Each structure stands twice: as structure tokens, then as C-alpha cells.
Amino acid sequence: MPKRILQGKVVSDKNDKTVTVLVERRFTHPVMKKTVRSSKKYRAHDEANACQIGDVVRIRECRPVSKNKCWEVVTDASLEA
């Protein structure tokens, strides 16, 4: 089964090797037929502590790293492999 990849903005990098990523999605409301924005925060593993607040990053599903982390930050090199 392929792993999901999401794109979002880093909103916190205070923890060691962890970033909080805000992922926003847009969809049409089934009744109102209006575009609705919905967002969710994910905690992702950042091994190199390379991400900073405001960066737009891609995250990929992975095995659970801790209680709250089951996503990892994807670099361009790991996408090609």
C-alpha cells in the first residue's frame, strides 16, 4: 500500500527532531456548494532539525516514531528513490 504524502506549513519547531505541520485542504460543501477550508495539524519527525517556522514541507506516513508522531518530513532526494 502506498504511503500518503501531504504538504503543509511548519507552525512549530520547538521540540527536538519534531515539527508541527499545518495541512489545509479545500473541498466543496455537499449542501451549500461552497468551497470550505479545513485544516489539521500533524507532528512529523525531522531527523536533521532542518525545518524552520514558515517552511512549506511535504510529510509522509511512516511507522510510529513516538506516541504522537507517525509522519516524517520528506526531502526531495528521498522522493526520487
N, C-alpha and C positions, 0 to 999 in steps of 0.2 A: 504494500500500500504506500503511495507516495506521501511524503511529509508536506504538511501545509506550510506555505510561506506567506507572511503578512508584511505589510510596510506601514511604518508609523514614525512618530516623532518622539525622541527621548525627552522625558519630562523630569527625570531624576537620575543622578548617577552617584548618590551619596554612599551607597553600600559598596563594599569591596567586591569586584568581579560581578556586579549586578547592575543592570539598568532597568528603569521602568519605562515602557514604551506605550504611548497612547495611539491606538489604532482606531481610525474613524472610517465608518462605512456609510454609504448612502443607498437608499432604496426608496421605491415608490410605495406610499402607504396604500394598503389594499382598498380602503373605503374612501379616503379623502382624495386619492390620486395625486398627492402632493409629495415632493421629494423630502424625505426625512433624513436627518443626520443622527447617527447613533455612534457612540464611542465606547471603548473598553480599554482598560489598562492591563498590560501583561508584564510580568517580571521575566527578564531574559538574562542568560548567562553571557558575560562579556569577559572572556579569559584574559585579554590583554589590557583591560581598562582603557580601551581606545576611544570609546564613545563619550561625548560631552552633551550637556543640555542643549537642545535645539537641533541636534543632528537628525537627519532623516535616515533611518536604518531599515534593513529587512531582517525579520526574525523567522526562524524555522523551528518546527516542532522537534523535540528530542526526548530522550528518556528523562525521567525526573532527576534533577540535579539536587534539589532540596524540597522542602515542604511546599513552597510556592512557585518554584521555578521548573518549568518543563518546556522552555523555549530557549534558543540560543541565537546570538547575533550572527548573521551571515556576512562573510566578506565576499568580495567579487571573485577571489581566487577559488573559494570552496564551492561556488555555484557552477563553475566550469568543470570541475572534477566529477 
